[in-house]
Amino acid sequence: MTTLDPALLERIEALRAKYAASGQELIDFLDGLLEADYITYWDYIRLDSLLSLQQPRTPHHDEPIFIMYHQITELYFKLVLHELDAAVAAPMPGTADWTPAHTEALTEHVRRCTRYFGALEQSFAVMTDGMNREQFLRFRMALIPASGFQSGQYRMIEMAMARLNELVHLDVRAAYAGETDPLVLLDRIYWRGGATIAATGEKTLTLKQFEAKYAKEFSERAVGVHGRTISDRARVLEQRGELTDALREGLRELDHQVNVRWPMQHLKTAGRYLAKQPSDTRATGGTNWPKYLPPKFQLRIAFPFLWSDAERDSWGS
């Protein structure tokens, strides 16, 4: 008679208890397991679907490069949001539920986000140096009014990191420093001015599309993260003298990565492809990129209290 390993018996009993809640016997699930095929790499990551998602609008060789890199970017943004959403859902510092383990977890979330943005920054040569300029200037016109401005995930990252008061357009930011209604602040967020017609103040089609797509989700997120952002958490820890050196440095690195290095990569690329002659400077979405992209013009700083006056004054220089 074969004696079953105690560890195996323990797992069988754990499985029996788990599946008992479904009203089925464990034997039924074991039969199903016997019938099921092995999982494959390509099925698990949906490889065939993933590789079918590139649908160029022109025959130019370099357009698939443009599509794939933006898709890669959005996947990295999803990784960042995966970390930020977990961090925002955790207990708030200063409450009874907060423990030192939560500080360690927050530090790790921040490190991962920085790592993801670092990978994007390092790989941006795919865009900056990897396309033929003449091809780009041709196929981009088939994309109007689509624009990288319309990345909803990037806006969600900003809202999870920074208090909305710090994301209000710089021209009126001081006036809304004490505003507590997240929807009022969202209505005055900086990027709304990045896709308006300068002469009239009218919204471009790019902005109208963007708002139609994401207005509800942005409003829900603005309310949901209000008072719970990464910045709110860091402020509480700072005030309580509990902000560790590791978390402080991690937050500063993430802030600089998201709000200086990443937009500077876009600015460099836009300058290479769009700024060589006046007729080329218009962007597909009608965004005023020379004034919209430079970090020093927007002064988006997620954690301003972690930077000195001199560092904030030279932000993006």
Sequence and secondary structure as in RCSB ss.txt:
>XXXX:A:sequence
MTTLDPALLERIEALRAKYAASGQELIDFLDGLLEADYITYWDYIRLDSLLSLQQPRTPHHDEPIFIMYHQITEL
YFKLVLHELDAAVAAPMPGTADWTPAHTEALTEHVRRCTRYFGALEQSFAVMTDGMNREQFLRFRMALIPASGFQ
SGQYRMIEMAMARLNELVHLDVRAAYAGETDPLVLLDRIYWRGGATIAATGEKTLTLKQFEAKYAKEFSERAVGV
HGRTISDRARVLEQRGELTDALREGLRELDHQVNVRWPMQHLKTAGRYLAKQPSDTRATGGTNWPKYLPPKFQLR
IAFPFLWSDAERDSWGS
>XXXX:A:secstr
     HHHHHHHHHHHHHHHTTTS HHHHHHHHHHS    HHHHTTHHHHHT    SS  TTHHHHHHHHHHHHH
HHHHHHHHHHHHHHS  TTSTT  HHHHHHHHHHHHHHHHHHHHHHHHTHHHHTSS HHHHHHHGGGGTT  GGG
 HHHHHHHHHHS GGGTB GGGTGGGTT   HHHHHTTBGGGGGGB TTT  B HHHHHHHHHHHHHHHHHHHHH
TTTSHHHHHHHHHHTT   HHHHHHHHHHHHIIIIIHHHHHHHHHHHHHSSSGGG   TT   HHHHS HHHH  
 S GGGS HHHHHTTT 
